[in-house]
Amino acid sequence: MDRKKVAQDLFEAEKECRQIAMPTVTNPGMTVEDAYAIQLENVAKKVAAGEKIIGMKIGLTSKGMQNLLHVNEPDYGHLTDKMLVLEGEACSMDGLIQPKVEGELAFCLKKTLRGPGVTVADVYNATEYVVPAIEIVDSRIKDWKITLPDTIADNGSSAKFIIGGRMTPIADVDMRLTGMTLEKNGELVNSGTCAEVLGNPAASVAWLANKLSAFDIELKEGNIVMAGALTAAQPAAKGDSFTVSFYGMGSVTAKFK
């Protein structure tokens, strides 16, 4: 298969805010390894255009989502400074195709994590603080009809993210039992606990550090790591407002215009 062509098709679809057919359909035999290579190709293009990598996002951390896509491990994508929406700012629908909102914890690192062999204890030791966060996922692939290689190639279906302003030391958070609520336009639509994310969101970050080592990539000091959604994503439209709250940790809101 032509990895460069698939990368270019996805790159142009994102730039032009349009949907394309599933790459795995137009490229039978496309593997997860192909997909990560395609993702890196487009990340390199964004960096060459002046964007800065400021962290990573982890997806497919819940058993429900893994079962849906018939996989047994998460996936990941890259976060750049262009994707960050500042808390309190409205998120423009311009440039978004079919966005959805997820609530998760963001880990802010004070030490570099480099696999293999990274443990949950290493993640605790390397984390400066955790904050409530919203990830706005989107897909350049028509109608969200994706397999694992499709979403990986599409940078983990990443679009935008918002992190809350209340910083909590990781030692003060029960990483299994802390609860989260997701409200849409003032109504509760989802709730869950941190245990939904691989039993402990720190385990998700450890998985990522170890997975990245195969590509000679490390999680750097100062990086933000979105550890994965606690509940199902909710579709977003112009005028919608979403608030994610973590018990004892504050909240963060996304408003769409």
C-alpha positions as CSV (number, residue, x, y, z in Angstrom):
1,M,0.0,0.0,0.0
2,D,1.0,3.6,-0.5
3,R,1.4,5.1,3.0
4,K,2.2,8.5,1.7
5,K,-0.9,8.7,-0.4
6,V,-3.1,7.7,2.6
7,A,-1.4,10.3,4.7
8,Q,-1.9,13.0,2.1
9,D,-5.6,12.1,1.7
10,L,-6.1,12.4,5.5
11,F,-4.0,15.6,5.7
12,E,-6.0,17.3,3.0
13,A,-9.4,16.1,4.4
14,E,-8.5,17.7,7.7
15,K,-7.3,20.9,6.1
16,E,-10.4,21.1,3.9
17,C,-12.8,20.0,6.6
18,R,-14.3,17.1,4.6
19,Q,-14.8,13.4,5.0
20,I,-13.2,10.6,3.1
21,A,-13.8,6.8,2.7
22,M,-12.3,4.4,5.2
23,P,-8.6,4.0,4.3
24,T,-8.8,0.3,5.2
25,V,-11.4,-0.1,2.5
26,T,-9.5,1.7,-0.2
27,N,-6.3,0.0,1.0
28,P,-7.1,-3.6,1.8
29,G,-4.5,-5.2,4.1
30,M,-3.6,-1.9,5.8
31,T,-2.1,-2.8,9.2
32,V,-1.8,-1.1,12.6
33,E,1.9,-0.7,11.8
34,D,1.0,1.1,8.5
35,A,-1.4,3.3,10.4
36,Y,1.1,4.5,13.0
37,A,3.6,5.3,10.2
38,I,0.8,7.3,8.4
39,Q,0.1,9.1,11.7
40,L,3.8,10.0,12.1
41,E,3.9,11.2,8.5
42,N,1.2,13.8,9.1
43,V,2.6,14.8,12.5
44,A,5.9,15.6,10.8
45,K,4.0,17.8,8.2
46,K,2.3,19.7,11.0
47,V,5.6,20.2,12.9
48,A,7.2,21.4,9.6
49,A,4.4,23.9,9.3
50,G,5.2,25.4,12.7
51,E,3.0,23.4,15.1
52,K,4.6,22.2,18.3
53,I,4.0,18.8,19.9
54,I,2.9,19.4,23.5
55,G,1.6,16.0,24.4
56,M,-0.3,12.8,23.5
57,K,-3.8,11.4,23.8
58,I,-4.8,7.8,24.5
59,G,-7.9,6.3,23.1
60,L,-9.8,3.0,23.4
61,T,-9.0,2.6,27.0
62,S,-12.4,1.2,28.0
63,K,-13.3,-2.5,27.5
64,G,-16.5,-1.4,25.9
65,M,-14.7,0.5,23.1
66,Q,-12.1,-2.2,22.7
67,N,-14.8,-4.8,22.2
68,L,-16.6,-2.6,19.7
69,L,-13.5,-2.4,17.5
70,H,-12.4,-5.9,18.3
71,V,-9.0,-4.9,19.8
72,N,-7.3,-5.7,23.1
73,E,-5.2,-2.6,23.6
74,P,-5.6,1.2,23.4
75,D,-4.3,3.5,20.7
76,Y,-2.8,7.0,20.7
77,G,-2.5,10.2,18.9
78,H,-0.3,13.4,19.1
79,L,-1.4,16.7,20.6
80,T,-0.1,20.0,19.2
81,D,-0.3,23.6,20.4
82,K,-2.8,24.4,17.6
83,M,-5.3,21.9,19.1
84,L,-5.4,23.5,22.6
85,V,-8.5,25.5,23.4
86,L,-7.9,27.8,26.4
87,E,-10.3,27.3,29.3
88,G,-13.1,29.9,29.0
89,E,-12.7,30.3,25.3
90,A,-15.5,29.1,23.0
91,C,-14.5,26.3,20.6
92,S,-15.3,27.2,17.0
93,M,-17.1,24.7,14.9
94,D,-15.0,25.9,11.9
95,G,-12.6,23.2,11.0
96,L,-14.6,20.5,12.7
97,I,-16.5,17.9,10.8
98,Q,-18.4,15.6,13.2
99,P,-17.1,16.4,16.6
100,K,-17.8,14.6,19.9
101,V,-16.9,15.4,23.5
102,E,-15.2,13.1,26.0
103,G,-14.3,13.7,29.6
104,E,-11.0,12.5,30.9
105,L,-8.0,13.2,33.2
106,A,-4.9,15.0,31.8
107,F,-1.5,14.2,33.3
108,C,1.0,17.0,33.3
109,L,4.5,15.5,33.5
110,K,7.5,16.9,35.5
111,K,9.8,14.1,34.4
112,T,10.4,12.3,31.1
113,L,9.0,8.8,30.8
114,R,10.7,6.5,28.3
115,G,9.8,2.9,27.9
116,P,10.1,0.0,27.8
117,G,9.5,-1.0,31.4
118,V,7.6,2.0,32.6
119,T,5.3,1.1,35.6
120,V,2.3,2.8,37.2
121,A,4.7,3.8,40.1
122,D,6.9,5.5,37.5
123,V,3.9,7.5,36.2
124,Y,3.0,8.6,39.7
125,N,6.6,9.7,40.3
126,A,6.8,11.6,37.0
127,T,3.4,13.4,37.3
128,E,3.4,17.0,38.6
129,Y,-0.4,17.2,38.7
130,V,-3.6,16.0,37.1
131,V,-6.5,18.2,35.9
132,P,-10.0,17.6,34.5
133,A,-10.0,17.8,30.8
134,I,-12.2,17.6,27.7
135,E,-11.1,16.0,24.5
136,I,-13.0,17.0,21.3
137,V,-12.6,14.0,19.0
138,D,-13.4,14.2,15.3
139,S,-13.0,12.0,12.3
140,R,-12.0,12.8,8.8
141,I,-13.5,9.4,7.9
142,K,-17.1,9.3,6.7
143,D,-19.8,8.8,9.4
144,W,-17.3,7.7,12.0
145,K,-17.2,4.2,10.4
146,I,-13.8,3.2,11.5
147,T,-11.6,0.2,12.3
148,L,-8.5,0.4,14.6
149,P,-6.1,1.2,11.7
150,D,-8.4,3.9,10.4
151,T,-8.6,5.9,13.6
152,I,-4.8,5.4,14.3
153,A,-3.9,6.8,10.8
154,D,-6.3,9.7,11.5
155,N,-4.2,10.7,14.6
156,G,-6.5,8.8,17.0
157,S,-9.5,10.8,15.8
158,S,-8.0,13.9,17.5
159,A,-9.2,17.5,17.0
160,K,-9.1,19.8,20.1
161,F,-8.7,19.6,23.8
162,I,-9.3,21.8,26.9
163,I,-7.6,21.4,30.3
164,G,-9.1,22.8,33.5
165,G,-7.3,25.3,35.7
166,R,-7.4,23.5,39.0
167,M,-4.3,21.4,39.4
168,T,-4.4,18.5,41.9
169,P,-1.2,16.6,43.0
170,I,-1.6,13.0,41.9
171,A,-1.0,11.8,45.4
172,D,-4.3,13.5,46.5
173,V,-6.4,11.6,43.9
174,D,-7.8,8.1,44.3
175,M,-7.1,7.0,40.7
176,R,-9.6,4.1,40.8
177,L,-12.6,5.5,42.6
178,T,-12.7,9.2,41.7
179,G,-16.0,9.9,40.0
180,M,-16.7,12.0,36.9
181,T,-19.9,13.5,35.5
182,L,-20.5,14.9,32.0
183,E,-23.2,17.4,31.5
184,K,-24.6,18.6,28.2
185,N,-26.5,21.9,28.2
186,G,-27.1,21.5,31.9
187,E,-28.3,17.9,31.8
188,L,-26.3,15.0,33.1
189,V,-25.6,12.7,30.2
190,N,-22.8,10.4,31.5
191,S,-21.0,9.5,34.7
192,G,-18.2,7.1,35.5
193,T,-15.1,6.5,37.6
194,C,-11.5,6.6,36.8
195,A,-11.4,2.8,37.0
196,E,-13.0,2.7,33.6
197,V,-9.6,3.7,32.2
198,L,-7.6,0.4,32.3
199,G,-8.5,0.1,36.0
200,N,-6.3,3.2,36.7
201,P,-5.6,6.1,34.3
202,A,-1.9,6.0,35.4
203,A,-1.8,2.5,33.8
204,S,-2.9,4.1,30.6
205,V,0.0,6.5,30.7
206,A,2.4,3.7,31.5
207,W,1.0,1.7,28.5
208,L,1.6,4.7,26.2
209,A,5.2,5.3,27.4
210,N,6.0,1.6,26.7
211,K,4.2,1.6,23.3
212,L,6.0,4.7,22.1
213,S,9.4,3.2,22.9
214,A,9.0,1.0,19.8
215,F,9.1,4.2,17.7
216,D,12.0,5.7,19.7
217,I,9.6,8.4,21.2
218,E,9.4,9.4,24.8
219,L,6.9,11.4,26.9
220,K,8.8,14.5,27.7
221,E,8.9,16.6,30.8
222,G,6.2,19.3,30.5
223,N,4.0,17.1,28.2
224,I,0.3,16.8,28.7
225,V,-1.1,13.3,28.4
226,M,-4.8,12.8,28.0
227,A,-5.3,9.4,29.7
228,G,-8.5,8.3,28.0
229,A,-12.3,8.8,28.2
230,L,-14.2,7.6,31.2
231,T,-17.5,7.4,29.3
232,A,-18.9,7.3,25.8
233,A,-18.4,10.4,23.6
234,Q,-21.3,12.8,23.1
235,P,-22.0,14.5,19.8
236,A,-21.5,18.3,19.8
237,A,-23.2,21.0,17.7
238,K,-23.0,24.8,17.5
239,G,-24.4,26.3,20.7
240,D,-23.8,23.3,22.9
241,S,-22.1,23.5,26.2
242,F,-20.4,20.6,28.0
243,T,-19.1,20.5,31.6
244,V,-16.8,17.7,32.9
245,S,-16.5,17.5,36.7
246,F,-14.3,15.2,38.8
247,Y,-15.1,14.7,42.4
248,G,-12.9,17.0,44.6
249,M,-10.9,18.2,41.5
250,G,-13.1,20.8,40.0
251,S,-14.5,21.0,36.4
252,V,-13.9,22.2,32.9
253,T,-16.3,23.5,30.3
254,A,-16.4,23.5,26.5
255,K,-18.8,25.8,24.6
256,F,-19.2,25.5,20.9
257,K,-19.8,28.5,18.6
